[in-house]
Amino acid sequence: MGNILNLNNKKGWIELITGCMFAGKTEEFIKRLRRYQYANQNIIVFKPSIDDRYGEKEIFSHSRMNIEAIPVSSSTELKKIFNERNTTKKIDVLGIDEVQFLDDDIVILLEEFASNGVIIVASGLDKDFKNNPFKNVDKLLVTAEYVDKLTSICSKCGGNGTRTQRIINGVPASANSPLIDIAANEKYESRCRHCFEEPK
Ligand SMILES: [Zn+2]
């Protein structure tokens, strides 16, 4: 994303970073939060506790960039922690990674925070492996002030990767395989529109 040109002197908005897997969303997410941090903004970062790929209290990108993050299991828990911290020292920026894995109420909550002067940096997948819109991200695509849709490189043809192909035992996963299964030993590939195989 380029620099946000904020012509409004009132603070509080939503920035969404989205796209398929391997598009560099997490790097962009961490980079942007660090940028606010360097500007002495008080930041707080959350991640759904379902996502514990690398460590409990941090978010890592594929290139091993990292930032501290508080794992939460629900939007209610996130709100509670935010309010406690906000009482001690006013929070300027809230980061939330993998926003598609939280419950639906997160969208309303982020809207509320942004309207009350908090800068929201949200990151999440726009589509699941069946190419259907992912919850929360679908709504944030509409309500966010700033949207960056990142793309990857198609693993088949080198074209513009916009979709995530889930591979189980060397073949595209069937449509009825469970949507969220982070721990499973399976593989994901980025694919373009043309090389993506619709799960059956
Ligand atoms: Zn392709």
Boltz pocket constraint, residues with backbone or C-beta under 6 A from the ligand:
constraints:
  - pocket:
      binder: B
      contacts: [[A, 154], [A, 155], [A, 156], [A, 157], [A, 158], [A, 159], [A, 160], [A, 191], [A, 192], [A, 193], [A, 194], [A, 195], [A, 196]]
      max_distance: 6.0
